[in-house]
Amino acid sequence: MFRSRMNRSLMILGALMLFPAMAWAEGAPGAQKIDSGDTAWMLISTALVMLMTPGLALFYAGMVRRKNVLGTLMHSFIAIALVSVQWILIGYSLAFGPDVKGIIGSLDWAGLSGVGLAPNPDYAATVPHLAFMAYQMMFAVITPALISGAFAERMKFSAYLVFALLWTTLVYDPVAHWVWGVGGWMRQMGALDFAGGIVVHATSGFSALAAALFIGKRKGFLQEAMPPHDLPMTVLGAGLLWFGWFGFNAGSALASGELAVMAFVTTHTAAVAGTLTWTVAEWVHRGKPTMFGAATGAIAGLATITPAAGFVGPMPALAIGGAAGILCYTALNAKTKFRYDDSLDAFGVHGVGGTIGTVMAGMFASVAINPAGANGLFFGNSHLLSVQVQAVFLVAAYSFIVSLALFKIIDMTMGIRVTKDEETEGLDLTQHGEAGYTH
């Protein structure tokens, strides 16, 4: 009797252990129309987008003072681990899982249950579902890391971890579902966001503004010089971001065909336009063009083209990137006038850039470029512009309000800002017990 029960238990255990493999094997290549070229491009794009987060770490870390370089690097690096785990457990299901009233995905795909090697025709019909999941995971990873630029040099690391986890769950995942998820209410109303102008840049940018306003200024802000400690590090980070952005935007075609090529070209076109217009604007305004300005202009152009990359052609991309260089430069200079401390310009670049790009997509989008999109204002459809404006401002307001509430709750329960003495000593030593440089 005992042996019989033991054998039956072992059979059940074995079946449970084999179940995921059996489920995935049903969707193995051959059972579905998986395209090897599309799959290769998606895997490469996933790696490129993952590289953007270490690139962001270098871009941000070069801008801070040397006593905070490791703490700033850590904000981005830990996001790779923290958000990836959240995404695998619940995030992907909340963002892309079966729709619940247009607001959120269900938890049917929690723990990647049902997410296997068979393609999901709702999202990427020619690549394994797991490849699409992994690609989207890298977007989720970099978004809270972008926010860290607003509170660099003064936020407790423990508070950052709690904020990043809650923010990803309460802001990023729902907004991703609204805009990209099947059944999402913004997708249903016709909002266009090719690669994350709303989902990534508007959410992070306006959350960054909430952070800067709530946490307050760095000690000595506008009273003492706080120059970047390593501009070559920042330029290296900008280069890696630029490189990775081809996976970010062109990868969002979800296939290796004509649309990916167009998004690739429009991405580079906007980046170079942003670089040039920012450089000229700074030269006229300050008398000298700076390397820091050129690098920031490139990132502004890249952020701004993101929502439109797969809906517009090269000439509109030139206009979008050019507008980004001028308007984001203006936004960055406005922070001293309004006296808020967005340390590394997360709002000025990503919030402003994402908003501009989303609105301009409503002007320049064309079904001749992407039949799955819509015509914009300049192609006879003023309604799309109205939709784009509504979508980006609603997401901006939601992100700002929820972030402000999270900061308040975290501050009341565990404290959000380091002490004045810790800020003076630097976050590397006080938060992590190590120094970036030995001399």
N, C-alpha and C positions, 0 to 999 in steps of 0.2 A: 504494500500500500504506500509506504513512504517513498520507495523507488519510483512508483508510478506518478505520485504527486511531484517528485523532484524532476522527472523527465518532462512532465507537462509544464512545469514552471520554466524549465530551461528552454522549452520550445517557444513559450510566450515571450520570454526575454529575448531570445534570438530573433523572433519576428519583429519585436519592437526596435531592435538594433538595426535590422535590415530594412525597416520600412522606409526611412528617408532615401536610402540607396535605391530601393525598388521604385520609389516614386520618381526619383530623378532619372532612373534608367528608362522609364517610360517616355521621357522627353529627350532621350539621347539623340545626337545627330543621326539623321536618317529617318527618325519618326516625324520630324518637323523640317520645314524648309529653312535650315540655318545656312546663311551665306558666310563662307569662311573669310572673304574679304571684309565684309561689314564687321564680323566679329573681331578680326585682327585690328581694324581701325578703332573699334570701341575699347579694346583692351589697351591699345596705345594711348588713346585719349584719356582713359581712366588714370594711367600712369602719369600723363602730362598734368592733369588736374591735381593729382596728389602732390606732384612736385611744386605746385604753386604755393602750398602752405609753408614748406620750408623756405621758399622764395619770399613769401610775405614776412616770415620771421626775420630774414636778413634785411629786407627792405625797412621794416620797422626798427630793428635793433640798431642799425647804423645811425638812426636819427636821434636816439636817446643819449643821455650822458653815460659815460663808461661804467659808472657804478650801478647801472640798471640794464646792462646789455643782456645778461643771462636771464633775468626776470622777464624781459621782453621776448626773447627767443622762446622761453618756456610757454608763454601764452599761446603761441601758435603750435608748438611741438606737442604739447599735452592735448590740444584739441583733436589732433589726429587720433589719439588713443581713446579719449573720452567720448567723442561724438561717434566714432566708428562703432563702439560697443553699444551706445544708445540706438544707433541706426539699425544694427543687426537685431537687437532685442525688440524694439517697438517703433523706432523712428520711420523706417521704410514703410511699415504697415500703416502708420498714421498718415504719411504723406501720399502714398500711392495705392494703398489697399482698397478693397471694395468700399465704395462711397457710402457715407452716412449723411443724407440730406444736404449734400453739397458742401458740407463744412469740414469734415475730417474723414480720413480713412478708418475702416474698422480695424480690429486687432486680429483679423483672420490670418494675416501673414506674419504675426509676431514670431520672433525667433526664426524668421525666414521659412516658416511652415508653408509649403506649397510653392515656394520660390525655388525652382530647380533649373534644369538645363533646357527644358522646352521654352521656346519663345513665348512671350505674352503679346499677342497681336494688338492689344490696346496701346502698348507703349513702344515696343521695338520688335517688329514682326520677324526680323531676320537674324537676331542674335539671341543667345541664351538669356533667359530671364535674370539669372544671376549676374550676367555681365551688365545689364541695365541697372540692376540694384547697386552693384559696385561703383558704377560710373556716377550715379546720383549720390552715393555716399560721400564722394569727394567734394561735391558741392556743399553738402551739409557740414562737412568738416571745416571748410575755409570760412564759412559765413560768420560764426561767432568769433573766430580769430580776427576777422576784420574789425569787429567792434573794439577789440583790445587797444587799438590805436588811440582811442578817445581817452582812456584812463591810464595810459602808460605812466609809470614812475610813481604811482600812488595808491594802487588798489591791492588789498590783501589777496594772496594767492588762493587761500581757502575760499574766500568769497567769490573769486573768479570762477573756480571750479563749480560751485553751486549755481552761480548765475548762468554759466555756459550750458550746463545740463538742463536747467529749467527753461532757459530761453529757447534752446533747440526744440524742446518738447512743446512749448506753448506758443512760440512765434513761428519759427522756421517750418516745422512740420505742417501746421494748419495752412499757412500761406502757400507752401508748395502744393498742397492739395487743392486749394482754391484755384490756383493758376494753372497747374499742370496735371492734376489728378483727373481721371475720368469721372465726370459728374460734378467736379468742382464748380462753385457758383460763378467765379470770375471767368473760368474757361467757357462756361455756358453762355455768359453775356458777351463773349467774343474778344476778351482781352488777349493781346499778343505779347508774349515774353519769350523770345527764342532761347535765351541761355541764362536768364537770371537778373535782368535789370530790376524787376520788381521783387522776385523771390530772394535774390542774394543781396543786391546793392541797396535797394530802398529799405529793406528790413534792417540790414546791418547799419546803414548810414543814419537812419533816424533813431535807431536804438543807441548809436554812438552819441548823437546829440543829447539824448536823455541822460546818458552816462556823464557827459561833460558837465551838464547843468546840475545834476544831482550830486555828484561826487565833489565838484568844486575844482578850483584852480590848484595847480602845483604851487608849492611854497616858493615864493619869489617870482611868480609869473608876471611878466611885463615890468619887473623891477631889476632883474639880473639876467645876464645873457645865458641862454640854454642852447648852445649850438650843437648840431649833430656831432657825435664823437668819432664817427667813421663813415664818411660819405662813400668811399669805394665799396664798403659793405652794402650800403643802400643801393648803389648802382648795380651791383651784382644781383641783389634781390629783385630789382626792377627788371633786369634781363631775364631772370628765371621766370618771373611772372609773365612777361611778354611771351616767352617761349611756351609756357604752359597754357597760355590763353588760347592758343590754336586748338588745343584739346578741349578747352572750356567751351569755345564757340563753335568751331567746326565739328567737334564731336557731338554737339547737340543736334546735328542732322540725323544722328543715330544710324547712319549708313555711310559708305565711302564713295558716294556718287557726286552728281553735279552740285547738289545743295551744300555739301561739305566744302567743296571747292569755293563756291561763292562766299560762304561764311568765313573761310580762311582768308580770302582776299579782302573782304570788307573789314575784317578784324585788323589786319595790318594797315590798311588804308587809314582807318580812324586813328590808330596808334601814332602813325607818323604825322598826321594832321594835328593831333593834340600836342605832340612834341613841339612842332614848329610854332603853332599859334601861342602856346604857353611861353616859349622862349622869346618870341617877339614881344608879347605883352609885358613880360618881365623886363626886357631890355628897354622898352619905352618907359615903363613905370619907374624902374629903379636905376636905370643907367647902365646896367651890366647883365648879361645873360649868365645864369648859373647852371652848373651840372645838376644840382639838386632840383632846380626848376624843370629842366628838360626831362629828368627821370619821372618827376611827378606828373608832368604833362602827358607823358606816354601812358601812365597808369590811368589818368583821367580819360584819355581817348579810348582806352580799352574798356573801362567800366561803362562808358557812355554808349558804345556801340553794342554792348552785350545783348540788350533786349531786341535790337533791330537786325543783328548780324545776318540772319537767315531770311529776312524779309525785304531787304533793300539791295541795291546795286552799288558799285564802287563810287559813283559820283555823290549819291546821297551820303555814303559812308564818309566821304571827304568832308562834307558839310557838317555831319554829326560830330566827327572828331575835331574839326575846327571850332565848332561851338563849345565843345567840352573844354578845350584849352583856354578859351577866353572866360567862359562863365565859371568854371571851377577855380581858375586863378582869382577871379573877383570874389568868389565865396571864401577862399582861404584868407584873403586880406581883410574880409569883413569881420573875422573873428576877433581881431584886435580892437575894432571899433565897438563891437558888442561885448567885448571883454569876457568871453567864455573860453575855456582852455580845452579845446579838442587837440590834444597833444600832437598827434601824428596825422591830423587832418582826415580822419575816417569819414566824418560827415561831409566835409567840403569836397572830397573826391568821390566817395561812393554814394552818399545820400543825394547830393546835387547831381552827380553824373548819371546815376541810375534813373533819377526823375527826368532829366533832360532827354536821355536816350529813349525812355518809354514814351514820352510825349512826341518826340520826333519820329518814332516808329509809326505813330498814328498819322503822321504827315506823309512819310515817304514809302510806306509799305506798298508792295505791288504783288498781285497774284501772278504776274509774269515771272517774277523771281521765285515765288513759292506759292503754288496753287492751294496749299493747305492754309495759307494766311488770309489776308484780305487787302483790298485796296484802301489806301489812306486818303487824306485830304487832297493831296495834289493829283490824285487819280480819280477824283469825283466822289469820294465817300467821306463826308465830314463826320459821320456817325462814329467811325473808328477813332478819330481823335478824341471825341467826347468820352468814349469807353476807356481809352488809355489814361486820360486825365483822371477820371473817376477811380480807376483801379489803383493807380500809383498813389494817389492821395489818401485813399481809404487804407491801403496797406501801410503807408507812412504813419498815419494817425494811430492805427492799431499797434504797430511796432513801438512807437514812442510811448504810448500809454501803458502797455503791458510791461515794457522795460522799466519804466518809471516805478510801477508798482512792485516789480521784482527787486529793484534796488532798495526801495523803502523797506520791504519785508526782510531782506537780507541784512540791511543795516540795523534794523530793530532787533534781530535775533542773534547775529554773530559779529556785527560790525563789518563795515565795507572798506574802510580806509585805514592805511597804516598810520602809526603815530607820527608826530612831527619829527621826533628823534630818528625813527626808522626811515623816514623819507630823506632826512639829511644824510644818513649813513648809506642809504641806497638799498634797493630791493634785493640785489644779488646776495649780499651778506645777511640781511635781516630775514628774508623769506626763504632763502635756499642754502645759506651757509657756505657759499663759495664765491669766488671772484672770477670775472672774465679774463682779467689780466694780472700778471704777477709783478709788473713794474709800471 
